[in-house]
Amino acid sequence: MKPSLRYLNSVLTVIAILLTLNLATMWTASPAPDQFGLSVDMASDAYAAKQPPSPPNAAVQRKQLIEEMRKMSKTTQDLASMFRSGQARVKVDNMPTDRP
């Protein structure tokens, strides 16, 4: 039982030394900037990178979507009237022979 207790104590001592060295390195080393040029250390404030200036407004987005749909509807109506009047025509160069 003595050899296993001695081994356990030595392994735990080595782990404690490595953790202490890691902690000392983290506190003393200056952090390298990341890909956005920001450096993060233990004392820096947390903030979101490239955050939009304000949260999206659902009502404004809905109005924009409705306006775009109205434009598409007008364009479709204009095309339909052009096809009815004969101003626009569809020409098929190669009609597929095999039908589904």
C-alpha positions in Angstrom: 0.0 0.0 0.0 2.9 2.4 0.6 4.3 2.4 -3.0 0.9 3.3 -4.4 0.4 6.1 -1.9 3.9 7.5 -2.7 3.1 7.4 -6.4 -0.3 9.1 -5.9 1.4 11.9 -3.8 4.1 12.4 -6.4 1.6 12.6 -9.3 -0.6 15.0 -7.4 2.4 17.2 -6.6 3.4 17.3 -10.3 -0.2 18.3 -11.2 -0.2 21.0 -8.6 3.1 22.4 -9.8 1.9 22.4 -13.4 -1.4 24.2 -12.5 0.5 26.8 -10.6 2.9 27.4 -13.5 -0.1 27.7 -15.8 -1.9 30.2 -13.6 1.3 32.3 -13.2 1.8 32.3 -17.0 -1.8 33.4 -17.6 -1.5 36.3 -15.2 1.8 37.6 -16.4 1.7 37.0 -20.1 0.2 39.7 -22.3 -2.5 38.2 -24.6 -1.9 38.1 -28.3 -4.6 39.8 -30.4 -7.1 37.5 -32.1 -8.2 37.6 -35.7 -10.3 40.8 -35.1 -7.4 42.6 -33.5 -8.9 42.3 -30.0 -6.9 41.1 -27.1 -8.7 39.3 -24.3 -7.2 38.8 -20.9 -8.6 38.0 -17.5 -9.3 41.7 -16.7 -10.9 42.8 -19.9 -14.6 43.7 -20.3 -16.8 41.4 -22.3 -18.5 42.8 -25.4 -19.8 41.5 -28.7 -17.7 42.1 -31.8 -19.4 43.7 -34.9 -22.7 44.1 -33.1 -25.5 45.8 -35.1 -26.3 49.3 -33.9 -29.8 48.3 -32.8 -31.9 45.2 -32.7 -33.9 44.5 -35.9 -37.3 45.9 -35.9 -39.9 43.4 -37.1 -42.5 46.0 -38.1 -40.1 47.8 -40.4 -38.9 44.5 -41.9 -42.5 43.5 -42.5 -43.3 46.8 -44.2 -40.2 46.4 -46.4 -41.3 42.9 -47.3 -44.8 44.0 -48.2 -43.4 46.8 -50.4 -41.1 44.4 -52.2 -44.0 42.0 -52.8 -46.1 44.9 -54.2 -43.3 45.7 -56.6 -43.0 42.1 -57.7 -46.8 41.9 -58.2 -46.8 45.0 -60.3 -43.9 43.6 -62.4 -45.8 40.3 -62.9 -49.0 42.2 -63.9 -47.0 44.3 -66.4 -45.5 41.1 -67.9 -48.9 39.5 -68.1 -50.4 42.5 -69.9 -47.5 42.5 -72.3 -48.1 38.8 -73.2 -51.8 39.4 -73.6 -51.3 42.4 -75.9 -48.7 40.7 -78.0 -45.8 43.1 -77.1 -43.9 40.1 -75.6 -43.6 36.6 -76.9 -42.0 33.4 -75.9 -39.9 31.6 -78.4 -38.9 27.9 -77.8 -35.8 26.9 -79.7 -35.5 23.3 -78.7 -38.6 21.5 -77.5 -37.8 18.4 -75.4 -39.0 15.2 -77.1 -39.5 13.1 -74.1 -42.4 14.0 -71.9 -42.6 13.2 -68.2 
